[in-house]
Amino acid sequence: MDPADIKSAHLNRKQNYNKVTEYHSQYVNPKTGSFFVHLLEKRKCPVCNSPRKTKIFNKSGGVYVKCDSCNMIYLDPVFKDSALTKYYKALNTGQGEIVANESEFYTKIYTLGLERIKGFKNSGDVLDIGCSTGFFLDIMRKNGWNTTGVELGVTEARICQEKGHKVYTKGIENVKFNKKFDVVTLWDVFEHIKEPIKYLKTISRILKRSGIIFIQTPNSQSAAARIMHEKCNVFDGVEHVSLYSPETLVLVAQKANFKTKNMATVISEISVLNNHLSYESPYFGSFNKDCLFGLIDEQVIHKKLLGYKMQVVLMI
């Protein structure tokens, strides 16, 4: 993506970021700078279940830790289910509007994902979990797929339904689907799941025998995350409860009896990193370079799986 386009996209999102930040602050105790204790519960590593961890930093009221056993990065403590449900119910991220305003960017990202899916499946029944207003499902339908979505946001689900997609408004564990699926997709959803192994096993029950799961999720070992730490948008302090590296994502898949069939990264964040390293605002700076230190370009970033997000295909 062109640096100027990246800057424009982030500037377009700035008002939305401010709204979310203001909403988010309602859950933070102003005396401590941390979330109110009654909202929280402790947890072990979501991948290997180890209780041993090292704190790495605070972010917006939350505490990120790294597992001493498998290096998984996750929030601990984390919102209780009841508190998180309440948080999401009143939260308006405006994601559907963002996707519509940045349709060229999202079309490119979704098309990359579709090409990975086509390496294993060319047609059939697809379920998109967290489908929002159905932008990805629109693309899949144009490519001959039968489309179904899951979306908890009432407004987004209604828009998606009006486009002609079948949409469920409950979590997958509470839905009785009338068929199984060739492909289940999770676009920027998996990082929100507190119990990823259990969740993948739930998905396995609605997959056809040779079905696949496609996941796009932030990469905790991306160049941006490792250099910028808490200044990186990968870390939000409340919603991104489980942040995977390529290694920990493979491990959680194995524990759920899935094999990792394809993995790549997208979005280099080189312009964002150049801003940060030039003492500018990472997301609202100049965006005037497409190479780090004159040495590292997008090709190198993705060859080393250092991109901002991972796209992964899993199969039983």
KEFINU-177014 format. One line per field, with one value per residue: residue number from 0; x, z, y of N, C-alpha, C in turn. Coordinates in steps of 0.2 Angstrom, whole numbers. Atoms other than C-alpha are relative to their C-alpha. Layout:
k: (NUM; ...)
n_px: (X; ...)
n_pz: (Z; ...)
n_py: (Y; ...)
ca_px: (X; ...)
ca_pz: (Z; ...)
ca_py: (Y; ...)
c_px: (X; ...)
c_pz: (Z; ...)
c_py: (Y; ...)
This chain:
k: (0; 1; 2; 3; 4; 5; 6; 7; 8; 9; 10; 11; 12; 13; 14; 15; 16; 17; 18; 19; 20; 21; 22; 23; 24; 25; 26; 27; 28; 29; 30; 31; 32; 33; 34; 35; 36; 37; 38; 39; 40; 41; 42; 43; 44; 45; 46; 47; 48; 49; 50; 51; 52; 53; 54; 55; 56; 57; 58; 59; 60; 61; 62; 63; 64; 65; 66; 67; 68; 69; 70; 71; 72; 73; 74; 75; 76; 77; 78; 79; 80; 81; 82; 83; 84; 85; 86; 87; 88; 89; 90; 91; 92; 93; 94; 95; 96; 97; 98; 99; 100; 101; 102; 103; 104; 105; 106; 107; 108; 109; 110; 111; 112; 113; 114; 115; 116; 117; 118; 119; 120; 121; 122; 123; 124; 125; 126; 127; 128; 129; 130; 131; 132; 133; 134; 135; 136; 137; 138; 139; 140; 141; 142; 143; 144; 145; 146; 147; 148; 149; 150; 151; 152; 153; 154; 155; 156; 157; 158; 159; 160; 161; 162; 163; 164; 165; 166; 167; 168; 169; 170; 171; 172; 173; 174; 175; 176; 177; 178; 179; 180; 181; 182; 183; 184; 185; 186; 187; 188; 189; 190; 191; 192; 193; 194; 195; 196; 197; 198; 199; 200; 201; 202; 203; 204; 205; 206; 207; 208; 209; 210; 211; 212; 213; 214; 215; 216; 217; 218; 219; 220; 221; 222; 223; 224; 225; 226; 227; 228; 229; 230; 231; 232; 233; 234; 235; 236; 237; 238; 239; 240; 241; 242; 243; 244; 245; 246; 247; 248; 249; 250; 251; 252; 253; 254; 255; 256; 257; 258; 259; 260; 261; 262; 263; 264; 265; 266; 267; 268; 269; 270; 271; 272; 273; 274; 275; 276; 277; 278; 279; 280; 281; 282; 283; 284; 285; 286; 287; 288; 289; 290; 291; 292; 293; 294; 295; 296; 297; 298; 299; 300; 301; 302; 303; 304; 305; 306; 307; 308; 309; 310; 311; 312; 313; 314; 315)
n_px: (4; -4; 0; 5; 6; 0; 1; 7; 5; -1; 3; 7; 2; -2; 6; 3; -5; 1; 6; -1; -4; 4; 4; -4; -2; 5; -1; -7; 0; -4; -5; -5; -2; 1; 7; 3; -1; 5; 2; -5; -2; -6; 0; -7; -2; 5; -3; -4; 3; -5; 2; -6; 0; -4; 3; -4; 2; 7; 3; 6; 4; -1; -7; -2; -5; -3; -1; -7; 0; 1; -1; 7; 2; 7; 2; 1; 6; 4; 7; 5; 5; 6; -2; -2; 6; 3; -4; 1; 7; 1; -5; 1; -7; 0; -4; 3; -1; -7; -1; 3; -4; -7; 2; -5; -5; 3; 0; -7; -1; 4; -2; -6; 3; 4; -5; -3; 5; 1; -5; 3; 7; 1; 7; 4; 3; -4; 2; -5; 2; -2; 1; 1; 5; 0; -4; -4; 5; 2; -6; 1; 5; -1; -5; 3; 1; 6; -2; 3; -4; 2; -2; 3; 2; 7; 0; -4; 3; 6; -2; -2; 6; 4; -4; 1; -4; 3; -4; 2; -2; -3; -7; 1; 2; 7; 4; 1; 0; 4; -5; -7; -3; -6; -5; 2; -5; 0; -3; -1; 4; -4; -3; 5; 2; -4; -1; 0; 1; 8; 3; -2; 4; 7; 1; -1; 6; 4; -3; 1; -5; -6; 0; -6; 1; -4; 0; -4; -1; -6; -6; -4; -8; -1; -5; 4; 2; -6; -3; 4; 3; 7; 2; 3; 8; 1; 2; 5; 1; 6; 3; -5; -2; -4; -3; -4; -5; 1; -2; 5; 6; -1; 0; 7; 3; -2; 3; 7; 0; 0; -7; -1; -1; -3; 0; -4; 1; 2; -1; -7; 0; -7; 1; 2; -6; -4; 3; -2; -7; -2; 3; 6; 6; -1; 6; 3; -6; -1; 1; -3; -5; 3; -5; -3; -8; -3; -2; 6; 6; 6; -2; -4; 4; 4; -4; -2; 6; 0; 5; 4; 5; -1; 6; -1; 5; -1; 4; 0)
n_pz: (0; 1; -7; 0; -1; -7; -5; 1; -3; -7; -1; 1; -6; -7; -4; -3; -5; -6; -3; -4; -6; -5; -2; -3; -6; -5; -3; -3; -6; 1; -6; 1; 7; 2; 0; -7; -2; 0; 7; 3; -3; 2; 4; 1; 8; 4; 5; -3; -7; -5; -4; -1; 5; -1; 3; 5; -1; -1; 6; 0; -6; 0; -1; 4; -3; 5; -4; -1; 3; 7; 2; 2; -3; -2; -5; -7; 1; 6; -1; 0; 6; -1; 1; 7; 4; -1; 3; 7; 2; 0; 4; 7; 4; 7; 4; 6; 4; 2; 6; 6; 2; 2; 4; 4; -4; -2; 6; 1; -5; 0; 6; -1; -4; 5; 4; -4; 0; 6; 0; -3; 1; 5; 0; -5; -5; -4; -6; -3; -7; -1; 7; 0; 5; 6; 5; 2; 3; 7; 4; 1; 4; 7; 2; 1; -7; -4; -5; -7; -5; -7; -2; -6; 1; 3; 6; 5; 2; 4; 7; 3; 1; 6; 6; 2; -3; -6; -6; -7; -4; -6; 0; 4; -5; -1; 7; 3; 7; 4; 5; -2; 4; 3; -2; -5; 0; -5; 1; -6; -6; -4; -6; -5; -3; -6; 0; 7; 2; 0; 5; 6; -1; 1; 7; 4; 0; 5; 7; 3; -2; 2; 0; -3; -3; 2; -6; 0; -7; -1; -1; -5; 2; 6; -1; -3; -7; -3; -1; -3; -6; -2; 5; 6; -1; -2; -7; -2; -7; -2; 5; 2; -6; 2; 5; 2; 4; 4; -3; -4; 4; 2; -6; -2; 5; -2; -6; 2; 6; 7; 3; 4; 7; 4; -4; 3; -3; 4; -2; -3; -4; 1; -1; -7; -4; 2; -4; -7; -1; 1; -5; 2; -2; 5; 4; 3; 2; 7; 4; 7; 2; 1; -1; -7; -1; 7; 0; -1; 4; -2; 2; -6; -6; 1; 0; -6; -4; -5; 1; -6; -1; 3; 3; -1; 2; -4; 2; -5)
n_py: (-6; -6; -3; -6; 3; 2; -6; -2; 4; -1; -6; 1; 3; -4; -2; 6; 2; -5; 2; 7; -1; -3; 5; 4; -3; 1; 7; -1; -3; -6; -1; 5; 1; 7; 1; 1; 7; 5; 2; 4; 7; 3; 6; 3; 0; 3; 5; 6; 0; -1; -6; -4; -6; -6; -6; -4; -7; -2; -4; -2; 4; 7; 2; 6; 4; 5; 7; 2; 7; 1; -7; -3; -7; 0; -5; 3; 3; -1; -1; 6; 0; -5; -7; -1; -1; -7; -5; 0; -2; -7; -3; -1; -1; -3; 4; 0; -6; 0; 5; -3; -6; 2; 6; 2; 4; 6; 4; 3; 4; 6; 4; 4; 6; 4; 4; 6; 5; 3; 5; 6; 1; -4; -2; 4; -4; -4; -4; -6; -2; -8; -2; -7; -1; 5; -2; 6; 5; -3; 3; 7; 1; -1; 5; 6; 4; 0; -4; -1; -4; -1; -7; -2; -7; 0; -4; 4; 6; -2; -2; 6; 4; -4; 2; 7; 5; 3; -2; 2; -6; 3; 4; 7; 5; 0; 0; 7; -1; 5; 4; -1; -4; 2; -5; -5; -6; -5; -6; -4; 2; 5; -3; -2; 6; 2; 8; 2; 7; 2; -3; 4; 7; -1; -1; 7; 3; -3; 1; 7; 4; -3; -7; -4; -7; -5; -5; -6; -2; -3; 4; -3; 0; -4; -5; -6; 2; 1; -6; -5; 3; -2; -5; 4; 1; 7; 0; -5; 0; 3; 5; 5; 4; 6; -2; 6; 0; 6; 6; 1; 1; 7; 4; 0; 4; 7; 2; 1; 5; -3; -1; -6; 2; -6; -6; -5; -6; -6; -7; -1; -6; -3; -7; -1; 1; -6; -5; 1; -1; -7; -4; -3; 4; 5; 1; -7; -3; -2; 6; -2; 5; 7; 4; -1; -1; 2; 7; 5; -2; 5; 7; 3; 1; 6; 6; 1; 1; -6; -5; -2; 5; 7; 4; 7; 5; 6; 5; 5)
ca_px: (0; 7; 13; 2; -13; -8; -7; -24; -32; -25; -31; -48; -48; -42; -59; -65; -49; -53; -71; -66; -52; -65; -77; -63; -58; -74; -68; -51; -49; -42; -33; -23; -23; -28; -45; -57; -53; -70; -71; -56; -50; -33; -28; -14; -6; -20; -8; 2; -8; 8; 5; 23; 24; 34; 26; 31; 21; 5; -7; -22; -27; -22; -6; 2; 13; 24; 23; 39; 36; 30; 33; 14; 9; -7; -17; -17; -28; -42; -60; -73; -85; -99; -89; -82; -100; -106; -91; -94; -113; -111; -95; -97; -80; -87; -78; -91; -89; -70; -70; -82; -71; -55; -63; -48; -36; -48; -51; -32; -31; -46; -41; -24; -34; -45; -30; -23; -40; -41; -25; -36; -54; -61; -80; -93; -100; -91; -94; -86; -86; -86; -93; -97; -107; -102; -88; -78; -94; -98; -81; -84; -101; -95; -82; -96; -97; -112; -111; -115; -110; -109; -110; -114; -116; -135; -132; -118; -128; -144; -134; -126; -143; -150; -136; -143; -131; -137; -132; -132; -131; -125; -108; -105; -106; -124; -129; -137; -131; -141; -125; -107; -94; -80; -71; -73; -64; -59; -54; -46; -56; -44; -35; -51; -53; -48; -49; -42; -40; -58; -63; -54; -62; -79; -76; -70; -87; -95; -82; -84; -72; -59; -63; -51; -50; -43; -37; -30; -23; -10; 8; 16; 33; 30; 44; 31; 26; 44; 51; 37; 30; 15; 15; 10; -9; -7; -9; -25; -26; -43; -49; -33; -32; -22; -8; 1; 18; 20; 27; 13; -1; 6; 7; -11; -17; -8; -16; -33; -28; -26; -11; -4; -5; 0; 6; 12; 12; 4; 6; 24; 21; 38; 31; 24; 41; 50; 39; 43; 61; 61; 53; 37; 19; 20; 2; 0; 18; 26; 25; 38; 49; 46; 62; 70; 88; 90; 91; 74; 60; 43; 50; 62; 49; 37; 50; 55; 36; 38; 23; 10; -3; -3; -14; -15; -24; -27; -34; -38)
ca_pz: (0; -5; 11; 6; 6; 23; 31; 23; 30; 48; 47; 42; 57; 70; 75; 77; 87; 99; 101; 106; 118; 126; 128; 134; 148; 157; 162; 169; 187; 186; 203; 197; 178; 177; 174; 189; 198; 199; 180; 179; 182; 181; 169; 164; 146; 133; 123; 135; 152; 161; 176; 174; 165; 164; 163; 148; 149; 153; 139; 141; 158; 153; 157; 144; 149; 140; 145; 152; 144; 126; 124; 120; 123; 132; 143; 162; 170; 157; 157; 164; 151; 158; 158; 141; 134; 142; 135; 117; 118; 120; 109; 92; 82; 66; 58; 44; 39; 40; 28; 16; 16; 13; 1; -10; 4; 11; -6; -8; 9; 7; -11; -4; 9; -5; -15; 0; 2; -16; -14; -5; -9; -25; -21; -8; 8; 18; 36; 41; 59; 64; 46; 51; 36; 24; 14; 13; 10; -5; -12; -9; -17; -32; -33; -33; -14; -4; 10; 29; 43; 61; 68; 86; 81; 78; 65; 56; 55; 48; 34; 30; 30; 18; 6; 5; 16; 29; 46; 64; 78; 92; 96; 86; 102; 103; 85; 78; 60; 47; 37; 39; 30; 18; 24; 40; 41; 55; 50; 65; 77; 84; 95; 104; 109; 127; 125; 108; 108; 114; 101; 87; 93; 92; 74; 69; 73; 60; 46; 33; 33; 22; 27; 32; 43; 37; 51; 49; 66; 72; 73; 90; 82; 68; 66; 71; 87; 92; 89; 95; 109; 118; 104; 91; 88; 90; 108; 114; 132; 132; 116; 110; 123; 114; 103; 93; 85; 70; 82; 95; 82; 75; 93; 97; 81; 85; 102; 94; 81; 66; 55; 48; 29; 24; 33; 27; 33; 26; 29; 32; 42; 36; 35; 52; 59; 49; 58; 75; 72; 66; 82; 74; 78; 71; 64; 59; 54; 37; 29; 16; 15; 10; 16; 34; 36; 17; 20; 24; 11; 11; 2; 17; 30; 23; 19; 37; 43; 51; 44; 55; 52; 49; 36; 40; 33; 45; 41; 52)
ca_py: (0; 17; 27; 42; 30; 23; 40; 45; 29; 32; 50; 44; 33; 46; 52; 34; 30; 45; 39; 21; 28; 39; 24; 13; 25; 22; 5; 12; 17; 35; 33; 18; 19; 1; -7; -8; -24; -31; -32; -44; -62; -70; -83; -95; -96; -99; -110; -121; -117; -113; -101; -94; -77; -61; -44; -34; -18; -9; -3; 7; -1; -18; -28; -39; -53; -66; -85; -91; -108; -105; -86; -83; -64; -62; -50; -55; -51; -51; -45; -58; -64; -54; -38; -41; -44; -28; -19; -25; -22; -4; -2; 6; 3; 9; -5; -7; 11; 10; -5; 4; 20; 10; -3; -3; -8; -21; -28; -31; -39; -50; -55; -61; -72; -78; -84; -94; -102; -106; -116; -129; -125; -117; -116; -122; -116; -102; -96; -79; -77; -58; -54; -36; -29; -43; -35; -51; -62; -50; -55; -73; -73; -65; -79; -92; -97; -100; -87; -87; -75; -73; -56; -50; -32; -29; -15; -24; -40; -31; -23; -40; -48; -34; -39; -57; -66; -78; -71; -78; -65; -77; -85; -101; -111; -106; -108; -124; -123; -132; -138; -140; -129; -131; -115; -105; -88; -77; -60; -51; -61; -74; -62; -58; -76; -81; -100; -103; -121; -124; -112; -121; -138; -130; -124; -142; -148; -137; -141; -154; -168; -159; -142; -128; -113; -97; -85; -67; -61; -49; -55; -52; -55; -43; -30; -16; -25; -29; -12; -1; -12; -4; 10; -3; -4; -23; -20; -12; -17; -25; -33; -41; -54; -67; -62; -75; -77; -89; -102; -100; -100; -117; -123; -119; -127; -143; -143; -142; -156; -145; -144; -128; -129; -111; -96; -79; -61; -45; -26; -22; -6; 0; 18; 17; 11; 25; 37; 30; 29; 47; 53; 56; 50; 32; 32; 51; 55; 59; 41; 46; 30; 12; 5; 3; 10; 7; -11; -19; -18; -27; -42; -45; -42; -55; -67; -67; -68; -50; -42; -34; -48; -67; -76; -94; -109; -124; -141; -156)
c_px: (4; 0; -5; -7; -1; -1; -7; -5; 0; -3; -7; -3; 0; -6; -3; 4; -2; -7; 1; 5; -4; -5; 4; 2; -5; 1; 7; -1; 5; 5; 6; 3; -1; -8; -3; 1; -6; -2; 5; 1; 7; 0; 7; 1; -6; 2; 2; -3; 5; -2; 6; 0; 4; -4; 4; -2; -8; -3; -7; -5; 1; 7; 1; 6; 2; 1; 7; 2; 0; 1; -7; -1; -7; -2; -2; 1; -4; -7; -4; -4; -5; 2; 2; -7; -3; 4; -1; -7; -1; 6; -2; 7; -1; 4; -3; 1; 7; 1; -3; 4; 7; -1; 6; 6; -3; -1; 6; 1; -4; 1; 6; -2; -3; 5; 3; -6; -1; 6; -2; -7; -2; -8; -3; -3; 5; -4; 5; -2; 3; -1; -1; -6; 0; 5; 3; -5; -2; 5; -1; -6; 1; 5; -4; -2; -7; 1; -4; 4; -2; 2; -4; -3; -7; 0; 3; -4; -6; 3; 3; -6; -3; 4; -2; 4; -4; 4; -3; 2; 1; 7; -1; -1; -7; -5; -1; 0; -3; 4; 7; 4; 6; 6; -4; 6; -1; 5; 1; -5; 4; 3; -5; -2; 4; 2; 1; 0; -7; -3; 1; -4; -7; -1; 1; -6; -5; 4; -1; 7; 7; 0; 6; -3; 5; 0; 5; 0; 6; 6; 4; 7; 1; 6; -3; -1; 7; 4; -4; -3; -7; -2; -3; -7; -2; -3; -5; -2; -6; -3; 4; 3; 5; 4; 6; 6; -1; 1; -6; -7; 0; -1; -8; -4; 1; -4; -8; -1; -1; 7; 0; 2; 3; 0; 4; -2; -2; 0; 6; 1; 7; -1; -1; 7; 5; -2; 3; 7; 3; -3; -6; -6; 0; -6; -2; 6; 1; -2; 3; 6; -3; 6; 3; 8; 3; 2; -6; -6; -6; 1; 3; -5; -5; 3; 2; -6; 0; -5; -5; -6; 2; -6; 2; -5; 2; -5; 1; 4)
c_pz: (0; 7; 0; 2; 7; 5; -1; 4; 8; 2; 0; 6; 7; 4; 3; 6; 7; 3; 4; 6; 5; 4; 5; 7; 5; 4; 4; 6; 0; 6; -1; -7; -3; 0; 7; 1; 0; -7; -2; 4; -3; -4; -1; -8; -4; -4; 4; 7; 5; 4; 0; -6; 2; -3; -5; 0; 1; -7; 1; 5; 0; 1; -5; 3; -5; 4; 0; -4; -8; -4; -3; 4; 1; 5; 6; 5; -6; 3; 1; -6; 1; -1; -7; -5; 1; -4; -8; -2; -1; -5; -7; -3; -6; -5; -7; -4; -2; -6; -7; -2; -3; -4; -4; 4; 2; -5; -1; 5; 0; -6; 2; 4; -4; -4; 4; 1; -6; -1; 3; -2; -6; 0; 6; 5; 5; 6; 2; 7; 2; -7; 0; -6; -6; -6; -3; -3; -7; -5; -2; -4; -7; -3; 0; 7; 3; 7; 7; 5; 7; 2; 6; 0; -4; -7; -6; -3; -4; -7; -4; -3; -6; -6; -3; 3; 6; 6; 7; 5; 7; -1; -3; 5; 2; -6; -2; -8; -4; -5; 3; -6; -3; 2; 6; 1; 6; -1; 6; 5; 5; 6; 5; 4; 6; 1; -7; -2; 1; -6; -7; 0; -2; -8; -4; 0; -5; -7; -3; 0; -3; 0; 3; 4; -2; 6; -3; 7; 1; 2; 6; -1; -6; 2; 4; 8; 4; 1; 4; 6; 1; -5; -6; 2; 1; 7; 2; 7; 2; -5; -3; 6; -1; -6; -2; -4; -5; 4; 5; -3; -3; 6; 2; -5; 1; 6; -1; -6; -7; -2; -4; -7; -4; 5; -4; 4; -5; 4; 4; 6; 0; 1; 7; 4; -2; 4; 7; 1; -2; 5; -1; 3; -5; -5; -4; -2; -8; -5; -7; -2; 0; 1; 7; -1; -7; -1; 0; -4; 2; -2; 6; 6; -1; -1; 7; 5; 5; -2; 6; 1; -3; -4; 0; -2; 5; -3; 5; -4)
c_py: (6; 4; 6; -3; -2; 6; 2; -5; 1; 6; -1; -3; 3; 1; -7; -3; 4; -2; -7; 1; 3; -5; -5; 3; 0; -6; 1; 4; 6; 1; -5; -1; -7; -1; -1; -8; -5; -2; -6; -7; -2; -6; -3; 1; -3; -5; -6; -1; 1; 6; 5; 5; 6; 6; 4; 7; 1; 3; 2; -3; -7; -2; -6; -3; -5; -7; -2; -7; 0; 7; 3; 7; 0; 5; -4; 5; 2; 1; -7; 0; 5; 7; 1; 0; 7; 5; 0; 2; 7; 3; 1; 1; 3; -4; -1; 6; 1; -4; 3; 6; -2; -7; -2; -4; -7; -5; -4; -5; -6; -4; -5; -6; -5; -5; -5; -5; -4; -5; -7; -1; 6; 3; -4; 5; 3; 3; 5; 2; 7; 3; 7; 1; -4; 2; -6; -5; 3; -3; -7; -2; 1; -5; -7; -4; 2; 3; 0; 4; -1; 7; 2; 7; 1; 4; -3; -6; 2; 2; -6; -4; 3; -2; -7; -5; -3; 2; -2; 6; -3; -3; -7; -5; 0; 0; -7; 1; -6; -4; 1; 4; -2; 5; 4; 5; 4; 5; 4; -1; -4; 3; 2; -6; -2; -7; -2; -7; -3; 3; -4; -7; 1; 1; -7; -4; 2; 0; -7; -3; 3; 7; 4; 6; 5; 5; 6; 3; 4; -4; 3; 0; 4; 5; 6; -1; 0; 6; 5; -2; 3; 6; -3; -1; -8; -1; 5; 0; -3; -5; -5; -4; -5; 2; -5; 2; -6; -6; -2; -2; -7; -4; -1; -4; -7; -2; -1; -5; 2; 0; 7; -1; 6; 5; 5; 6; 5; 6; 0; 5; 3; 8; 2; 0; 6; 6; 0; 1; 7; 5; 3; -5; -6; -1; 7; 4; 1; -6; 1; -5; -7; -5; 2; 0; -2; -7; -5; 2; -5; -7; -4; -1; -6; -6; -3; -1; 6; 5; 1; -5; -6; -2; -7; -5; -7; -5; -6; -6)
